[in-house]
Amino acid sequence: MMELSTRYMGRNLRNPLVASASPLSSDLDGVRRLADAGVGAVVLYSLFEEQLRREADENARLAAAGTESFAESLSYFPGTAGTDHGPRRYLNLLERAVDAVPVPVIASINGSTPGSWAGYARSMQDCGAAAIELNIYYLPGDSHASGRDVEQRHFDILAGVKAAVSVPVAVKLSPFFSATAEMARRLDLAGADGLVLFNRFLQPDIDIETLSVAPGTSLSRSGEARLPMTWIALLHGRIDASLAATTGVEGSKELIKYLLAGADVVMTASALLRHGPDYAAVMLDGLSRWMRHQGYDSVDEFRGLLAVPIGADEAEHGRGGYVDMLRRANSADTGWW
């Protein structure tokens, strides 16, 4: 029998396939279906920073309104505080999910600014979250914002959450840094227990008939795996933080490729949304069959087999591959090399 177990941020998982945050994990039935299908862990759907701030503002407003009524109101908290029950519902779901499934449940916060909302991660920890995933979705459209300012924002958010919890914290990044490897190393040194590569920015389209901006939400395709795969292969063995691959995972092939590049776990939402939660079992079966065919007994035997070798000049390695690819692609057609 194939040994599929792996470790992610210090936790033992039964296999490296993780259900990433999506509508599938927005209710207890969905979380159960994902766990029953065999995934190694489930990332709960994301709670947004804006929801947390809105609840805090509403609670503060109602508390202040109460103090203007009579002095005794200082000793109680308005029962109607927090009319937006998103954050409370999230904690309730998290607590029930942790009790209901035999795999780790990871809480997810989607934010873009440092702030007191980061303390909410402590409530997630108290409800049993095995880890916190910070989905830092920030598109730096301000032409006056420097690259270092953008980077510092990530460190400030991470520091705020790390100060509030003792469970592992992963940072989900975009690929658009001028020096992605340095950013990964600095986040590692700043205490990130895991890096999730990569986030997908919303890329809206333009409808030329209605003259309007159309939403750009779409499920990822396998070709999108090449960028995160490249960076995982470059980072494997060079930082202490766990590496989670995401984007472009359509089936067992992408799962295997990411593991060969050096990923500790491989996250997918699109494949499970496209085919249903039970598709996780199909992907894991494909991984097991490939391992049997290749003669591997465990995932650890081949993880990182095709990563950039330690000691290699990473820049030269990347440049050499690029030049070699162009030479082979063009020599047959033009012979200009």
C-alpha positions as CSV (number, residue, x, y, z in Angstrom):
1,M,0.0,0.0,0.0
2,M,1.3,3.5,-0.9
3,E,2.3,5.8,2.0
4,L,0.7,9.1,1.1
5,S,1.2,10.9,4.4
6,T,2.9,14.2,4.6
7,R,3.6,17.1,6.9
8,Y,2.3,20.6,6.5
9,M,3.3,23.4,9.0
10,G,4.2,20.8,11.6
11,R,1.0,18.8,11.3
12,N,0.8,15.2,10.0
13,L,-1.7,14.9,7.2
14,R,-2.9,11.6,5.7
15,N,-2.1,12.8,2.2
16,P,-0.9,16.0,0.4
17,L,-4.2,16.9,-1.2
18,V,-5.8,19.8,0.6
19,A,-9.2,21.3,-0.3
20,S,-8.5,25.1,-0.5
21,A,-11.0,27.8,0.5
22,S,-14.1,27.7,-1.7
23,P,-17.9,27.6,-1.5
24,L,-17.5,23.8,-1.0
25,S,-16.3,24.5,2.6
26,S,-18.9,27.1,3.4
27,D,-21.2,24.7,5.3
28,L,-20.8,21.6,7.4
29,D,-22.2,19.2,4.8
30,G,-19.6,20.5,2.3
31,V,-16.7,20.1,4.8
32,R,-17.9,16.5,5.6
33,R,-18.1,15.6,1.9
34,L,-14.5,16.8,1.3
35,A,-13.2,14.9,4.3
36,D,-15.1,11.7,3.3
37,A,-13.6,12.0,-0.2
38,G,-10.2,11.7,1.4
39,V,-8.5,15.1,1.4
40,G,-5.7,15.5,3.9
41,A,-7.1,18.8,5.2
42,V,-9.8,21.4,4.6
43,V,-9.3,25.1,4.4
44,L,-12.6,26.8,5.4
45,Y,-14.0,29.4,3.1
46,S,-12.5,32.9,3.7
47,L,-13.8,35.4,6.2
48,F,-13.1,38.9,4.9
49,E,-11.4,41.7,6.8
50,E,-14.3,44.0,5.9
51,Q,-16.8,41.7,7.6
52,L,-14.7,41.8,10.8
53,R,-14.3,45.6,10.7
54,R,-18.0,46.1,10.1
55,E,-19.0,43.9,13.0
56,A,-16.5,45.7,15.3
57,D,-17.8,49.2,14.2
58,E,-21.4,48.1,14.7
59,N,-20.7,46.7,18.2
60,A,-18.9,49.9,19.1
61,R,-21.8,52.0,17.8
62,L,-24.5,50.1,19.7
63,A,-22.4,50.1,22.9
64,A,-22.0,53.8,22.7
65,A,-25.7,54.3,22.0
66,G,-26.5,52.3,25.1
67,T,-24.3,54.5,27.4
68,E,-26.4,57.5,26.4
69,S,-29.6,55.9,27.7
70,F,-28.8,55.3,31.4
71,A,-25.8,54.6,33.6
72,E,-26.7,50.9,34.1
73,S,-26.1,50.3,30.4
74,L,-22.3,50.4,31.1
75,S,-22.6,47.0,32.7
76,Y,-24.1,45.1,29.8
77,F,-23.5,44.7,26.1
78,P,-26.4,45.3,23.7
79,G,-28.0,42.0,22.7
80,T,-28.5,43.1,19.1
81,A,-24.8,44.0,18.6
82,G,-23.2,42.7,15.5
83,T,-26.3,42.4,13.3
84,D,-24.0,41.1,10.5
85,H,-23.5,37.5,11.8
86,G,-20.9,36.6,9.2
87,P,-18.0,36.4,11.7
88,R,-20.1,34.7,14.4
89,R,-21.5,32.2,11.8
90,Y,-17.9,31.5,10.7
91,L,-16.8,30.6,14.2
92,N,-19.8,28.4,14.7
93,L,-19.1,26.5,11.5
94,L,-15.4,26.2,12.3
95,E,-16.2,24.7,15.8
96,R,-18.7,22.2,14.4
97,A,-16.4,21.3,11.5
98,V,-13.5,20.6,13.8
99,D,-15.7,18.2,15.8
100,A,-17.2,16.6,12.7
101,V,-14.3,15.6,10.6
102,P,-11.1,13.6,11.2
103,V,-8.8,15.9,9.3
104,P,-7.3,19.3,10.2
105,V,-9.5,22.3,9.5
106,I,-7.7,25.4,8.6
107,A,-9.3,28.8,9.0
108,S,-8.9,31.5,6.4
109,I,-8.9,35.3,6.6
110,N,-8.9,37.4,3.5
111,G,-7.3,40.8,4.3
112,S,-5.3,43.6,2.8
113,T,-4.5,46.0,5.7
114,P,-2.9,45.6,9.1
115,G,-5.4,46.3,12.0
116,S,-7.1,45.2,15.1
117,W,-9.1,42.7,13.1
118,A,-6.1,40.4,13.2
119,G,-7.0,39.5,16.8
120,Y,-10.0,37.6,15.4
121,A,-7.6,34.9,14.5
122,R,-7.4,34.1,18.2
123,S,-11.1,33.3,18.2
124,M,-10.5,31.0,15.3
125,Q,-7.7,29.2,17.3
126,D,-10.0,28.9,20.3
127,C,-12.6,27.2,18.1
128,G,-10.1,24.6,17.2
129,A,-8.6,25.8,13.9
130,A,-5.5,23.7,13.2
131,A,-3.9,26.7,11.5
132,I,-4.7,30.1,10.0
133,E,-4.3,30.9,6.4
134,L,-3.8,34.6,5.6
135,N,-5.1,35.3,2.1
136,I,-3.5,38.7,1.5
137,Y,-5.4,40.0,-1.5
138,Y,-3.9,43.4,-2.3
139,L,-3.6,45.0,-5.7
140,P,-1.2,47.9,-5.4
141,G,-2.9,50.3,-7.8
142,D,-1.6,53.5,-6.1
143,S,1.3,54.8,-8.3
144,H,2.8,56.4,-5.2
145,A,3.1,53.2,-3.3
146,S,6.6,51.8,-3.3
147,G,7.5,48.1,-3.6
148,R,8.9,48.1,-0.1
149,D,5.6,49.6,1.2
150,V,3.7,46.8,-0.4
151,E,6.0,44.2,1.1
152,Q,5.9,45.8,4.6
153,R,2.1,45.6,4.5
154,H,2.4,41.8,4.3
155,F,4.9,41.7,7.2
156,D,2.6,43.9,9.4
157,I,-0.4,41.7,8.7
158,L,1.6,38.6,9.5
159,A,3.0,40.1,12.7
160,G,-0.4,41.1,13.9
161,V,-1.8,37.6,13.5
162,K,1.3,35.8,14.8
163,A,1.0,37.9,17.9
164,A,-2.5,36.7,18.5
165,V,-2.2,33.0,18.0
166,S,0.1,30.0,18.7
167,V,-1.2,27.8,15.9
168,P,0.8,27.8,12.6
169,V,0.1,30.7,10.2
170,A,0.4,30.4,6.4
171,V,0.6,33.4,4.0
172,K,-1.1,33.1,0.6
173,L,0.9,35.3,-1.8
174,S,0.4,36.8,-5.2
175,P,3.2,36.1,-7.8
176,F,3.8,39.8,-8.5
177,F,6.8,40.8,-6.4
178,S,9.9,42.2,-8.0
179,A,12.0,39.6,-6.0
180,T,9.7,36.7,-5.1
181,A,12.4,34.5,-3.6
182,E,13.6,37.3,-1.3
183,M,10.0,38.0,-0.2
184,A,9.5,34.3,0.6
185,R,12.8,34.2,2.6
186,R,11.8,37.4,4.6
187,L,8.3,36.0,5.4
188,D,10.0,32.8,6.5
189,L,12.3,34.7,8.8
190,A,9.3,36.8,10.0
191,G,7.6,33.7,11.3
192,A,5.4,32.4,8.5
193,D,4.9,28.7,9.0
194,G,3.8,28.2,5.4
195,L,3.6,29.9,2.1
196,V,0.8,29.3,-0.3
197,L,1.8,29.9,-4.0
198,F,-0.1,31.7,-5.6
199,N,-3.2,33.7,-5.2
200,R,-5.1,34.6,-8.3
201,F,-6.0,38.2,-8.8
202,L,-9.5,39.0,-10.1
203,Q,-9.0,40.0,-13.7
204,P,-12.2,41.6,-15.1
205,D,-13.1,41.7,-18.7
206,I,-14.8,44.4,-20.8
207,D,-18.1,43.8,-22.5
208,I,-18.0,45.9,-25.7
209,E,-21.7,45.5,-26.3
210,T,-23.0,46.8,-22.9
211,L,-19.9,49.0,-22.4
212,S,-19.5,47.6,-18.9
213,V,-16.9,45.8,-16.9
214,A,-17.6,42.1,-16.6
215,P,-16.5,40.1,-13.5
216,G,-13.4,38.1,-14.1
217,T,-14.1,35.1,-11.9
218,S,-13.2,31.7,-13.5
219,L,-11.9,28.4,-12.4
220,S,-8.2,27.8,-13.0
221,R,-6.8,25.6,-15.7
222,S,-3.8,23.3,-15.8
223,G,-1.6,25.7,-17.7
224,E,-1.7,28.2,-14.8
225,A,0.3,25.7,-12.7
226,R,3.5,26.5,-14.4
227,L,4.2,29.8,-12.6
228,P,3.8,28.5,-9.0
229,M,5.5,25.3,-10.0
230,T,8.6,27.3,-11.1
231,W,8.8,29.1,-7.8
232,I,8.2,26.1,-5.7
233,A,11.0,24.3,-7.5
234,L,13.3,27.3,-6.7
235,L,12.3,27.6,-3.1
236,H,12.2,23.9,-2.1
237,G,14.9,23.3,0.5
238,R,15.9,26.9,0.8
239,I,13.4,28.1,3.4
240,D,12.0,26.4,6.5
241,A,8.3,27.3,5.9
242,S,6.1,24.7,4.3
243,L,5.3,25.1,0.7
244,A,1.7,24.8,-0.5
245,A,0.9,24.7,-4.2
246,T,-2.3,26.1,-5.5
247,T,-3.7,27.2,-8.9
248,G,-4.1,25.0,-12.0
249,V,-4.7,21.7,-10.2
250,E,-7.1,19.9,-12.6
251,G,-6.2,16.3,-11.7
252,S,-3.6,13.8,-10.4
253,K,-1.1,15.0,-13.0
254,E,-0.8,18.4,-11.5
255,L,-0.8,16.9,-8.0
256,I,2.2,14.8,-9.0
257,K,4.0,17.6,-10.8
258,Y,3.8,19.9,-7.8
259,L,5.1,17.2,-5.5
260,L,8.0,16.6,-7.8
261,A,8.8,20.3,-7.8
262,G,8.9,20.2,-4.0
263,A,5.5,21.1,-2.6
264,D,4.6,19.8,0.8
265,V,0.9,19.9,0.0
266,V,-1.2,20.7,-3.1
267,M,-4.4,22.7,-2.7
268,T,-7.3,22.7,-5.1
269,A,-10.6,24.3,-5.4
270,S,-11.3,24.5,-9.1
271,A,-11.1,20.7,-9.7
272,L,-13.4,20.0,-6.8
273,L,-15.9,22.7,-7.9
274,R,-15.8,21.4,-11.5
275,H,-16.2,17.7,-10.7
276,G,-17.5,17.6,-7.2
277,P,-15.9,16.8,-3.8
278,D,-15.7,13.1,-4.6
279,Y,-13.2,13.9,-7.3
280,A,-10.6,14.1,-4.5
281,A,-10.6,10.3,-4.3
282,V,-10.0,10.1,-8.1
283,M,-7.0,12.4,-7.8
284,L,-5.5,10.4,-4.9
285,D,-6.1,7.1,-6.7
286,G,-4.2,8.6,-9.7
287,L,-1.3,9.5,-7.4
288,S,-1.2,6.0,-5.9
289,R,-1.2,4.3,-9.3
290,W,1.6,6.6,-10.6
291,M,3.7,5.9,-7.5
292,R,3.2,2.1,-7.9
293,H,4.1,2.4,-11.6
294,Q,7.3,4.4,-10.8
295,G,8.2,2.1,-7.9
296,Y,7.8,4.7,-5.1
297,D,6.4,3.5,-1.7
298,S,6.0,7.0,-0.2
299,V,5.5,10.6,-1.2
300,D,8.7,11.6,0.6
301,E,10.7,9.4,-1.8
302,F,10.1,11.7,-4.8
303,R,9.1,15.0,-3.3
304,G,11.4,17.7,-4.7
305,L,13.0,15.3,-7.1
306,L,12.8,17.9,-9.9
307,A,13.4,21.0,-7.7
308,V,16.4,23.2,-8.5
309,P,19.4,21.5,-6.8
310,I,20.7,23.1,-3.6
311,G,23.9,24.9,-4.4
312,A,22.9,25.7,-7.9
313,D,22.9,29.3,-9.0
314,E,19.2,29.9,-9.1
315,A,19.4,32.8,-11.6
316,E,21.7,31.0,-13.9
317,H,19.5,27.9,-13.7
318,G,16.5,29.8,-14.7
319,R,18.3,31.7,-17.5
320,G,19.8,28.5,-18.8
321,G,16.5,26.8,-19.0
322,Y,15.0,29.8,-20.8
323,V,17.8,29.9,-23.4
324,D,17.7,26.2,-23.9
325,M,13.9,26.2,-24.4
326,L,14.2,29.0,-27.0
327,R,17.1,27.2,-28.8
328,R,15.1,24.0,-29.1
329,A,11.9,25.7,-30.1
330,N,13.4,27.8,-32.8
331,S,16.2,25.7,-34.3
332,A,13.8,23.4,-36.1
333,D,11.9,26.3,-37.7
334,T,14.4,29.0,-38.4
335,G,17.8,27.7,-37.5
336,W,18.7,31.2,-36.2
337,W,20.6,29.7,-33.2
